[in-house]
Amino acid sequence: MSTPSTPSDGTAAAWSGRFSEPVSEIVKRYTASIPFDYRLAEFDIQGSLAHAAMLHHVGVLSKDDLAAIQRGMAELQTEIRAGQLAWSLDKEDVHLNIEAALTAKIGDAGKRLHTGRSRNDQVATDIRLYLRDAIDRILAGLKACQTSLVDLAEQHTDTVMPGFTHLQVAQPVTFGHHLMAYFEMLARDVERMADCHGRVNRLPLGAAALAGTSFPIDRAFVARELGFAGICENSLDAVSDRDFAIEFTAAAALVMTHLSRLSEELILWMSPRVGFIDLADRFCTGSSIMPQKKNPDVPELVRGKTGRVNGHLVALLTLMKGQPLAYNKDNQEDKEPLFDTVDTLTDTLAIYADMLRGVTVKPEAMRAAVMQGFATATDLADYLVKKGVPFRDAHEVVARAVRAADTSGRDLADLALAELQAFSPLITDDVYDVLTLEGSLAARDHLGGTAPAQVRAAIARARKRIQAGSV
């Protein structure tokens, strides 16, 4: 699209008859929204065509005027997509730019298009159309990201790695199980986005400036034309609130937060000090001074851009918190944070789905790390409980065994049976079945557990959810 400019054509503003002097150039620049709201053009045309069809349907607009509007809008849409329409700061916003361009093409029919509506309900409609489309694309991006997670998890249902609490080795888990935790986070994100979509998908057009209109409009007709599932039932609320945009940004912030957590882990795992994975070169950069470096720039940027989206959420909440009814110019400031949130999240999901396909796992390093933290200590405590020892007593017994093993630089599984029996005579040679990593994993064979069989079952369920669109 062409860049907005300030022509000196003397074009009067839509409201200029009320004023005795023109707006100053600095105010014009300060108040204009066309430098960013031009991206609503396609949706503005959609809304205007539906509005025009409704006006004809109720007998307010003639058949010839409707045909002229439809023809002119088709031409404008072609020009906009080709970047040929010259956007003007003098006309303030996308709505007046399109109306002026249409009127220049078709004459008085273009001037009749605004009958029964205001820019207040017009922009509210455009934003909802835009956001509805954006959420559809984001839901597709979430599905692609989940698919990449499941594909990687399926390759590593038996790959053992340390599970952490406090970044300390806690218990053995499989890498597939670890990845499926992020699948579940994104599944809740899908639910939130889909739920938000339902509240976005309501028609504000017909509310006019704030009180409705005296023309015999048919709002249900417009809703059907535009595919809205419902209608905003209070005209004041329809034009003034942006809670749907805030809700979307909150859901987006949660998606980014989940991806930021995974990014932090990818960064840690890729470090040579950990060495669990490697990322494909296309997601990394080098150093201008250190030739050996391979920096995980993409996950680092995801982590950084999360703060950006969180900031947009706070900005929108702050924007709305002190506004009286109905529409206020403050609401012009809703678009830039909303647009940037959509762009950031859409791009992040697309790159993440690809980046997960570029992860190379190093199972040997993962297994070696599990052995460094007495990860099967809880299994030994559970073993003693099953022998009749109260859990708190079993916990103390195992703590003493861990201290002895740590002092001698060995793992619990390396202690001789006689050494273990010194801590509890109930320990027999079957204890080594639970002290192995595979034994520890297999023991957690229940819904939600890390046993490889359970991870495979979780992956199968996840694939069905993705295919059904219910993730």
Backbone torsions as a table, in degrees:
resi	resn	phi	psi	omega
1	MET	NA	151.5	-179.6
2	SER	-73.7	156.2	-179.7
3	THR	-80.0	134.7	178.4
4	PRO	-58.6	142.4	179.8
5	SER	-136.0	172.5	178.3
6	THR	-114.4	94.7	-179.5
7	PRO	-76.3	157.2	177.3
8	SER	-105.4	50.4	-176.3
9	ASP	-94.2	1.3	176.9
10	GLY	71.4	15.8	-179.2
11	THR	-62.4	129.5	-179.4
12	ALA	-80.0	147.6	175.0
13	ALA	-69.9	160.7	-177.3
14	ALA	-63.4	-22.4	-175.6
15	TRP	-113.5	16.2	-165.5
16	SER	-70.6	-19.6	-177.8
17	GLY	-62.6	-20.3	-178.6
18	ARG	-81.0	-17.2	-168.4
19	PHE	-111.8	149.5	-176.9
20	SER	-96.2	-9.3	177.6
21	GLU	-145.0	153.2	-178.7
22	PRO	-74.8	159.7	175.4
23	VAL	-67.1	140.1	179.0
24	SER	-68.2	158.5	-177.0
25	GLU	-61.8	-40.1	-178.6
26	ILE	-68.9	-37.2	176.5
27	VAL	-66.6	-38.6	178.5
28	LYS	-59.0	-45.1	179.1
29	ARG	-68.0	-37.4	-175.5
30	TYR	-69.7	-35.4	-174.2
31	THR	-97.0	-14.8	-177.6
32	ALA	-69.9	141.3	177.1
33	SER	-111.5	-4.6	-176.8
34	ILE	-60.3	-27.6	177.6
35	PRO	-60.3	-19.5	178.2
36	PHE	-126.6	-26.9	-175.4
37	ASP	-85.7	1.7	175.6
38	TYR	-59.5	-21.1	179.8
39	ARG	-70.2	-9.8	175.9
40	LEU	-85.1	1.0	-170.7
41	ALA	-55.2	-48.0	-178.2
42	GLU	-60.2	-39.2	-178.1
43	PHE	-75.6	-32.0	175.4
44	ASP	-63.9	-39.9	177.9
45	ILE	-65.8	-43.5	177.5
46	GLN	-56.6	-49.0	-178.7
47	GLY	-63.7	-40.2	-179.4
48	SER	-66.7	-39.5	178.0
49	LEU	-64.3	-40.9	177.5
50	ALA	-65.7	-41.1	178.6
51	HIS	-63.0	-43.6	179.3
52	ALA	-63.5	-42.6	178.5
53	ALA	-60.6	-39.5	178.5
54	MET	-66.5	-43.1	179.0
55	LEU	-59.5	-38.9	176.2
56	HIS	-68.7	-40.2	-179.0
57	HIS	-58.9	-36.5	-178.3
58	VAL	-94.6	3.2	174.9
59	GLY	87.5	13.4	179.4
60	VAL	-89.1	-27.5	-176.6
61	LEU	-120.0	134.1	-178.2
62	SER	-72.5	162.4	178.0
63	LYS	-61.8	-40.4	-179.4
64	ASP	-66.4	-41.6	178.3
65	ASP	-63.7	-41.6	178.2
66	LEU	-60.8	-44.4	-179.7
67	ALA	-63.2	-39.6	178.9
68	ALA	-65.2	-42.6	178.4
69	ILE	-62.5	-43.8	-180.0
70	GLN	-63.8	-41.7	179.0
71	ARG	-66.1	-45.6	-178.9
72	GLY	-65.1	-39.0	179.1
73	MET	-66.9	-37.1	177.4
74	ALA	-62.5	-40.8	177.7
75	GLU	-65.9	-43.3	179.5
76	LEU	-62.3	-42.1	-179.6
77	GLN	-60.4	-40.8	177.5
78	THR	-62.8	-43.4	-179.8
79	GLU	-65.7	-41.2	-179.2
80	ILE	-64.1	-45.1	-179.7
81	ARG	-64.6	-28.7	178.7
82	ALA	-87.4	-0.7	-178.9
83	GLY	71.0	27.6	-174.4
84	GLN	-100.2	-12.1	-179.4
85	LEU	-80.4	130.1	180.0
86	ALA	-88.4	106.1	179.9
87	TRP	-75.3	140.8	-173.9
88	SER	-122.6	130.1	174.2
89	LEU	-65.1	-30.2	179.3
90	ASP	-58.4	-27.4	-178.3
91	LYS	-99.0	12.4	166.3
92	GLU	69.6	-59.8	-169.2
93	ASP	-141.2	178.5	-176.8
94	VAL	-64.6	-33.1	-175.3
95	HIS	-67.8	-49.0	-179.5
96	LEU	-70.7	-31.9	175.5
97	ASN	-61.7	-46.3	-178.6
98	ILE	-69.3	-41.0	179.1
99	GLU	-62.0	-42.7	179.7
100	ALA	-65.6	-42.2	179.5
101	ALA	-65.3	-38.1	178.2
102	LEU	-65.3	-45.1	-179.5
103	THR	-63.0	-36.8	177.4
104	ALA	-63.2	-28.3	-179.6
105	LYS	-84.1	-40.9	-167.7
106	ILE	-121.7	-1.2	175.7
107	GLY	78.0	-140.8	-170.7
108	ASP	-60.5	-28.1	178.1
109	ALA	-58.3	-35.4	177.7
110	GLY	-66.0	-33.3	179.3
111	LYS	-72.5	-23.3	-178.9
112	ARG	-82.6	-13.8	-175.7
113	LEU	-60.0	-33.1	-173.5
114	HIS	-82.4	2.9	178.3
115	THR	-57.5	128.6	173.8
116	GLY	80.0	10.4	177.1
117	ARG	-142.9	169.0	178.6
118	SER	-129.5	161.8	172.0
119	ARG	-62.7	-22.0	-179.1
120	ASN	-65.3	-50.5	178.6
121	ASP	-78.7	-23.1	177.9
122	GLN	-66.3	-48.3	-178.9
123	VAL	-69.0	-36.6	177.6
124	ALA	-61.1	-38.3	177.5
125	THR	-68.1	-44.5	-179.8
126	ASP	-59.4	-44.2	-178.3
127	ILE	-64.1	-40.9	179.3
128	ARG	-65.9	-40.6	176.0
129	LEU	-61.9	-44.6	178.6
130	TYR	-60.9	-47.3	-174.9
131	LEU	-70.9	-35.4	176.0
132	ARG	-59.0	-44.3	177.9
133	ASP	-65.1	-41.2	-179.7
134	ALA	-64.1	-41.8	-180.0
135	ILE	-63.7	-39.0	176.5
136	ASP	-58.3	-43.2	179.8
137	ARG	-69.1	-36.8	179.8
138	ILE	-68.7	-38.7	176.5
139	LEU	-61.5	-39.0	176.0
140	ALA	-64.9	-38.9	177.6
141	GLY	-65.7	-39.1	176.6
142	LEU	-63.4	-41.9	178.7
143	LYS	-62.3	-41.7	178.9
144	ALA	-64.4	-39.8	179.6
145	CYS	-66.4	-42.4	177.8
146	GLN	-63.5	-39.1	179.1
147	THR	-62.0	-41.7	178.0
148	SER	-64.5	-39.3	177.2
149	LEU	-61.6	-45.8	-178.1
150	VAL	-66.0	-40.8	179.0
151	ASP	-60.3	-44.0	179.5
152	LEU	-68.9	-40.8	179.5
153	ALA	-61.9	-38.2	-177.6
154	GLU	-65.1	-28.4	177.3
155	GLN	-73.9	-14.3	-171.4
156	HIS	-134.8	41.6	177.7
157	THR	-69.3	-22.2	-179.3
158	ASP	-111.8	0.7	-178.6
159	THR	-76.8	115.7	-176.0
160	VAL	-84.7	140.5	177.2
161	MET	-146.3	163.2	176.2
162	PRO	-75.9	133.2	166.3
163	GLY	-88.6	141.1	-172.5
164	PHE	-116.5	146.6	156.2
165	THR	-130.0	141.5	-176.8
166	HIS	57.3	24.8	-175.2
167	LEU	59.9	21.2	173.4
168	GLN	-108.9	145.0	179.0
169	VAL	-58.5	127.7	-175.4
170	ALA	-114.1	-67.8	179.9
171	GLN	-145.1	156.8	177.2
172	PRO	-70.3	140.3	170.6
173	VAL	-136.4	171.8	172.5
174	THR	-96.8	152.4	178.6
175	PHE	-62.4	-36.7	176.7
176	GLY	-60.3	-41.7	178.4
177	HIS	-63.4	-41.7	179.4
178	HIS	-60.8	-46.2	-179.6
179	LEU	-65.0	-35.5	-178.8
180	MET	-67.9	-18.8	172.8
181	ALA	-62.5	-39.6	178.4
182	TYR	-72.0	-30.9	173.4
183	PHE	-58.0	-45.0	-177.9
184	GLU	-66.0	-38.2	176.6
185	MET	-60.1	-46.6	-179.3
186	LEU	-68.3	-29.6	176.6
187	ALA	-62.8	-40.7	176.3
188	ARG	-68.0	-33.6	176.1
189	ASP	-63.3	-39.7	176.9
190	VAL	-60.7	-44.7	179.4
191	GLU	-59.9	-43.6	-179.6
192	ARG	-64.5	-43.7	-180.0
193	MET	-64.2	-42.7	180.0
194	ALA	-65.1	-38.2	178.6
195	ASP	-66.7	-41.6	176.6
196	CYS	-62.2	-40.2	179.5
197	HIS	-53.8	-39.8	-179.9
198	GLY	-62.2	-37.2	179.5
199	ARG	-81.5	-27.0	173.8
200	VAL	-67.7	-35.6	-169.3
201	ASN	-81.5	52.0	177.4
202	ARG	-130.1	139.1	-171.2
203	LEU	-85.5	121.6	172.2
204	PRO	-91.6	-18.9	-175.9
205	LEU	-59.2	135.2	-173.9
206	GLY	112.1	-16.9	175.6
207	ALA	-73.5	-18.1	-177.2
208	ALA	57.0	-139.3	-175.8
209	ALA	-69.4	-43.7	178.1
210	LEU	-168.0	-22.8	-169.8
211	ALA	-115.5	5.4	-172.0
212	GLY	90.7	-166.9	-176.1
213	THR	-136.7	155.2	178.1
214	SER	-83.0	-7.9	177.6
215	PHE	-77.0	151.4	-175.5
216	PRO	-80.0	64.0	-174.3
217	ILE	-74.4	161.3	177.3
218	ASP	-124.5	92.4	-175.5
219	ARG	-67.7	-33.4	178.8
220	ALA	-63.6	-35.3	176.7
221	PHE	-60.8	-46.7	-179.4
222	VAL	-64.8	-40.8	179.4
223	ALA	-59.7	-42.1	178.5
224	ARG	-66.2	-41.8	180.0
225	GLU	-59.8	-38.2	-175.2
226	LEU	-97.3	-1.3	177.8
227	GLY	76.1	22.4	176.1
228	PHE	-77.1	140.6	-178.6
229	ALA	-83.9	-15.4	-179.0
230	GLY	-156.6	179.2	-177.3
231	ILE	-127.6	136.2	173.5
232	CYS	-66.1	121.3	-166.5
233	GLU	-92.7	-5.7	176.4
234	ASN	-125.1	123.5	-173.2
235	SER	-64.0	-36.9	179.2
236	LEU	-64.1	-46.7	179.9
237	ASP	-65.3	-38.6	-174.7
238	ALA	-59.4	-39.0	-175.4
239	VAL	-92.3	-16.1	-167.1
240	SER	-107.6	-29.4	-173.4
241	ASP	-90.7	148.5	175.3
242	ARG	-126.3	29.9	-178.6
243	ASP	-62.9	-28.7	177.9
244	PHE	-64.6	-36.7	177.4
245	ALA	-71.0	-38.0	177.1
246	ILE	-65.1	-43.5	179.1
247	GLU	-60.7	-44.0	177.4
248	PHE	-60.2	-45.5	-177.3
249	THR	-65.7	-34.3	175.4
250	ALA	-64.7	-43.8	177.4
251	ALA	-63.4	-39.7	178.4
252	ALA	-64.4	-39.5	179.2
253	ALA	-63.0	-35.6	177.5
254	LEU	-69.6	-40.0	175.5
255	VAL	-58.8	-48.6	-179.3
256	MET	-62.9	-36.8	178.5
257	THR	-63.6	-42.2	178.0
258	HIS	-64.4	-43.5	179.3
259	LEU	-69.3	-29.4	176.3
260	SER	-66.6	-39.2	177.4
261	ARG	-63.1	-44.9	177.6
262	LEU	-64.5	-37.5	177.9
263	SER	-61.0	-42.9	178.4
264	GLU	-58.3	-40.2	-179.7
265	GLU	-70.3	-41.3	177.5
266	LEU	-59.7	-39.8	179.2
267	ILE	-63.5	-46.1	178.7
268	LEU	-64.5	-46.9	-177.0
269	TRP	-63.9	-30.2	-178.3
270	MET	-79.9	-20.4	179.7
271	SER	-58.2	137.2	177.5
272	PRO	-57.4	-23.1	178.1
273	ARG	-70.2	-20.4	178.1
274	VAL	-112.3	-57.2	171.5
275	GLY	69.0	31.9	179.4
276	PHE	-76.8	-32.2	-174.8
277	ILE	-141.5	171.9	166.1
278	ASP	-134.6	147.3	176.1
279	LEU	-101.5	145.6	177.1
280	ALA	-58.1	146.0	-175.2
281	ASP	-57.5	-28.8	-174.9
282	ARG	-69.3	-10.3	178.4
283	PHE	-107.6	11.0	-176.1
284	CYS	-129.6	164.6	174.3
285	THR	-132.8	168.2	177.7
286	GLY	-101.7	-170.3	-179.8
287	SER	-109.9	146.9	179.0
288	SER	-74.8	-14.8	-176.6
289	ILE	-125.2	-26.1	-176.5
290	MET	-111.0	101.3	-171.8
291	PRO	-65.9	-16.8	-177.4
292	GLN	-83.4	-10.7	-168.8
293	LYS	-75.1	143.5	168.6
294	LYS	-133.8	100.8	-170.9
295	ASN	-96.9	134.4	-179.7
296	PRO	-80.4	66.4	-172.5
297	ASP	-62.6	-37.9	-176.4
298	VAL	-63.7	-53.3	177.1
299	PRO	-62.6	-30.7	176.5
300	GLU	-65.2	-40.8	178.9
301	LEU	-68.5	-36.2	175.1
302	VAL	-59.4	-43.9	177.9
303	ARG	-60.7	-40.8	179.7
304	GLY	-72.4	-41.3	-178.9
305	LYS	-68.5	-19.8	174.9
306	THR	-61.3	-40.5	176.3
307	GLY	-62.9	-33.5	178.2
308	ARG	-64.5	-46.3	179.7
309	VAL	-68.0	-41.0	175.7
310	ASN	-57.5	-39.0	178.1
311	GLY	-64.2	-37.7	177.4
312	HIS	-63.6	-37.9	177.8
313	LEU	-61.4	-46.0	179.1
314	VAL	-63.8	-39.0	179.6
315	ALA	-61.7	-44.1	-179.0
316	LEU	-68.8	-39.8	176.5
317	LEU	-61.4	-43.0	-179.7
318	THR	-67.3	-37.2	178.5
319	LEU	-57.0	-41.3	-172.9
320	MET	-89.1	-19.3	-163.5
321	LYS	-64.0	-25.8	-175.8
322	GLY	-115.9	13.5	-174.1
323	GLN	-85.3	127.8	171.0
324	PRO	-79.7	164.1	173.9
325	LEU	-71.6	144.8	4.7
326	ALA	-109.8	-108.7	-176.6
327	TYR	-69.9	141.0	174.2
328	ASN	-132.6	153.6	-177.7
329	LYS	-62.6	-21.4	175.8
330	ASP	-47.9	-37.0	-172.8
331	ASN	-66.3	-11.7	172.2
332	GLN	-61.4	-26.2	-178.1
333	GLU	-79.3	3.0	179.0
334	ASP	-78.0	-21.9	-166.8
335	LYS	-77.5	-46.2	-176.3
336	GLU	-61.9	-47.2	176.0
337	PRO	-64.3	-36.4	178.9
338	LEU	-66.6	-47.4	-179.9
339	PHE	-60.9	-43.4	-178.0
340	ASP	-67.9	-34.9	176.4
341	THR	-62.9	-46.2	178.3
342	VAL	-59.8	-47.1	-178.6
343	ASP	-62.4	-46.4	-176.9
344	THR	-63.5	-46.6	-178.1
345	LEU	-68.3	-42.1	179.8
346	THR	-60.1	-47.2	179.7
347	ASP	-66.5	-39.6	-178.5
348	THR	-63.3	-45.0	179.8
349	LEU	-63.2	-41.5	-179.2
350	ALA	-63.3	-45.1	-177.1
351	ILE	-72.8	-31.6	-179.6
352	TYR	-69.0	-41.1	179.1
353	ALA	-58.9	-37.6	178.4
354	ASP	-75.7	-40.9	-176.8
355	MET	-62.7	-37.8	179.2
356	LEU	-64.1	-29.0	176.3
357	ARG	-74.3	-12.7	179.9
358	GLY	-103.6	18.4	178.5
359	VAL	-89.0	125.8	172.9
360	THR	-105.2	122.4	-175.2
361	VAL	-94.3	143.9	179.5
362	LYS	-116.9	85.7	-173.6
363	PRO	-59.3	-34.6	-177.5
364	GLU	-63.7	-40.7	179.4
365	ALA	-67.4	-37.6	177.6
366	MET	-63.1	-45.4	-178.5
367	ARG	-64.9	-40.4	179.1
368	ALA	-63.0	-35.8	-179.3
369	ALA	-68.5	-34.6	178.6
370	VAL	-61.8	-35.0	-175.5
371	MET	-74.2	-7.0	-176.1
372	GLN	-90.3	-5.7	-170.7
373	GLY	-131.3	21.6	179.4
374	PHE	52.8	50.1	-172.4
375	ALA	-67.8	-17.5	-179.3
376	THR	-97.8	14.7	-179.3
377	ALA	-61.0	-41.3	179.5
378	THR	-64.1	-34.0	178.3
379	ASP	-64.3	-37.5	177.4
380	LEU	-66.7	-39.9	177.4
381	ALA	-63.4	-43.6	178.1
382	ASP	-62.2	-38.6	177.8
383	TYR	-58.0	-45.1	-179.8
384	LEU	-68.2	-37.4	177.5
385	VAL	-61.6	-41.9	178.5
386	LYS	-65.6	-18.3	175.2
387	LYS	-88.6	0.0	176.6
388	GLY	106.2	0.8	-179.8
389	VAL	-81.0	130.1	175.3
390	PRO	-56.8	144.3	-172.4
391	PHE	-56.9	-43.1	-177.5
392	ARG	-64.6	-35.1	176.0
393	ASP	-68.9	-41.2	179.1
394	ALA	-62.6	-39.9	178.6
395	HIS	-58.3	-43.0	-178.8
396	GLU	-68.2	-41.2	178.2
397	VAL	-58.6	-47.6	-177.5
398	VAL	-67.9	-36.0	178.1
399	ALA	-59.8	-40.6	178.4
400	ARG	-68.2	-37.1	178.7
401	ALA	-66.1	-40.8	178.2
402	VAL	-62.7	-42.1	179.9
403	ARG	-61.8	-41.0	179.2
404	ALA	-66.0	-42.6	180.0
405	ALA	-66.2	-40.1	-179.8
406	ASP	-63.7	-41.0	-179.6
407	THR	-62.5	-35.8	-178.0
408	SER	-93.7	2.8	176.9
409	GLY	70.4	32.4	179.9
410	ARG	-124.1	166.0	172.6
411	ASP	-89.6	163.8	178.5
412	LEU	-57.4	-39.2	-178.7
413	ALA	-66.7	-16.6	-179.4
414	ASP	-88.0	-10.8	179.2
415	LEU	-73.3	138.8	177.8
416	ALA	-68.7	157.0	-178.7
417	LEU	-57.8	-41.2	-179.5
418	ALA	-62.6	-36.1	178.2
419	GLU	-66.2	-42.0	179.1
420	LEU	-67.4	-38.5	-179.7
421	GLN	-67.6	-18.9	175.5
422	ALA	-66.4	-24.4	177.8
423	PHE	-89.5	-29.4	176.0
424	SER	-159.3	124.3	179.4
425	PRO	-70.2	-10.4	179.5
426	LEU	-76.4	-11.1	-179.1
427	ILE	-77.8	129.6	176.5
428	THR	-124.0	-177.0	-172.6
429	ASP	-69.6	-10.4	175.3
430	ASP	-73.2	-5.7	-179.6
431	VAL	-62.8	-28.2	-176.1
432	TYR	-70.4	-17.9	175.7
433	ASP	-66.4	-32.8	-178.2
434	VAL	-92.7	-16.6	-179.2
435	LEU	-84.6	-11.1	175.2
436	THR	-77.8	154.8	179.3
437	LEU	-63.5	-43.9	-179.5
438	GLU	-64.6	-38.0	177.6
439	GLY	-64.4	-39.8	178.2
440	SER	-62.9	-44.4	179.2
441	LEU	-63.8	-48.1	-175.6
442	ALA	-63.0	-28.5	-177.7
443	ALA	-67.2	-22.6	-177.2
444	ARG	-95.2	56.8	-172.9
445	ASP	-97.6	71.3	177.8
446	HIS	-146.1	166.7	179.9
447	LEU	-55.3	122.4	-178.7
448	GLY	91.0	-6.1	-179.4
449	GLY	-83.0	171.6	-174.5
450	THR	-93.6	2.7	176.7
451	ALA	-56.1	136.1	-178.2
452	PRO	-51.5	-37.4	178.7
453	ALA	-62.7	-38.7	179.2
454	GLN	-70.6	-35.6	178.3
455	VAL	-65.6	-42.2	177.7
456	ARG	-62.8	-39.5	178.2
457	ALA	-65.6	-39.7	178.6
458	ALA	-64.1	-38.8	178.7
459	ILE	-65.8	-41.1	178.8
460	ALA	-62.7	-41.9	177.7
461	ARG	-65.1	-39.5	-179.2
462	ALA	-63.2	-41.6	179.8
463	ARG	-63.8	-38.3	177.9
464	LYS	-65.5	-39.5	179.6
465	ARG	-65.5	-39.3	178.7
466	ILE	-64.8	-46.2	-178.7
467	GLN	-64.3	-35.2	-178.9
468	ALA	-80.5	-10.1	-177.9
469	GLY	73.6	21.1	-177.2
470	SER	-108.2	16.2	-178.5
471	VAL	-69.1	NA	NA
